[in-house]
């Protein structure tokens, strides 16, 4: 008899993955690291299917993304050093997070609309991270600096907007702060003119980095510090050739919105 309960097919997927991990030589030798490219590729393929307007193709690609989640969880379950977790742990984690961040549904909080829901989500998220870190956290925490330059700049701008940075700062022209002897282009941030803070700069060791993206990232970098100990260098590699983001001393107060 077929089990038609919602989620029943997910249990079958977990069972199939368990079998493949034991019986298939290719599946058995995979690691988190070897699967990492597939995790990224499947997400891009799902987005491409979504943009194509083909619901069936999108459904299939979502299945491939789901496979990556189940596969990684199966590998993690084999860890013998106490760091392992199962697919149930993954599911329980997201269930708990959704309940915590929707107090207007699962508690007695009242909201006026979607915008307040989003503000509450951000505030709860920031509080969770501050509690986990035991100290105030930076607005740039958890930003993956290894992503392509344009998406990095867009994410940095979104973080800044949520923290109250005026949106019009991103449109101000950047001033070149580099020297002819340097092959890298360095972009200083116009926001420092307004706030009187030292410039944050984005350096490209390849000439292909788009200036607009560099200016945007420099803008956000100049608004918020990453650490309280002074300048920090974050190395990243991506399709546009960005290699380093150097942050000068930032304002003393970090944003609580992350």
Residue, then its C-alpha position, 0 to 999 in steps of 0.5 A: x500500500x502506497x503511503x500518501x502522507x505528506x513527507x512520505x517520499x522524503x523518508x523514501x529518499x533518505x532510505x535510498x540515500x542510505x542504500x547508495x552510500x553503502x552499495x554504490x562505489x561512487x556514492x560511497x567515496x564522496x565527501x563534503x568537499x567533493x560534493x561542494x561543486x555539485x551543491x553550487x551547480x544544482x542551485x544555479x540549475x534550479x534558478x535557471x529552471x525557475x527563470x525558464x518558466x517551466x514548472x516541471x523542470x523547476x520541480x526536477x531541479x529542486x529534487x537535485x538540490x534536495x538530494x544534496x541536502x540529504x547526501x551531505x547529512x548522510x555523510x555527516x551521520x558517519x562522523x565518529x568524532x562527535x561532530x556528526x548529525x543526521x537529516x533529522x537534526x537538519x530538519x529539527x534545526x530549521x523547524x526550531x528556527x522557523x518557530x523562533x522567528x515567527x513569533x506572530x504565528x507561534x507566540x503572542x506577537x502582533x504585526x502590522x504587515x510583511x515589513x514588520x515580519x521582516x524587521x522582527x526576523x532580522x532583530x531575532x536573527x541578530x539577537x541569536x548571533x550575539x548570544x552565540x558569540x557572547x558579544x555584539x556582532x558585525x553587520x558583515x558577519x556570515x557574508x560569504x566573501x567567496x561569492x562572485x563580486x556582483x552578488x557580494x556587492x548586492x548582499x553588502x548593500x542589502x545588509x547596509x540598508x537593513x542597518x539604516x545606511x542611506x541608500x543614496x550613498x551607493x551612488x556617489x562616485x568613488x575616488x581613486x586612491x591607488x598609485x601608478x606603481x600598483x597594478x591593483x585598483x583601489x577604491x575609496x569610499x565617498x561615505x567617509x567624506x560624509x561621516x569623517x571615517x577612514x576609508x575602506x578600500x577594495x583592491x582588485x589584483x586583476x583588472x576585470x573587477x567591475x568598478x561599480x561592484x568594487x565601489x559598492x563593497x567599499x561603501x559598505x565596508x567603510x560603514x561597518x567594522x568586521x572586528x574590534x581589533x582594527x583592520x582585517x583582510x578577508x581573502x576571496x576568490x571569485x569569477x570577477x577576480x576580486x582577491x582581497x577586501x581590506x578594511x581600515x579602522x571602522x566606527x566604534x559602534x557596530x550595527x545590531x542588524x545582521 
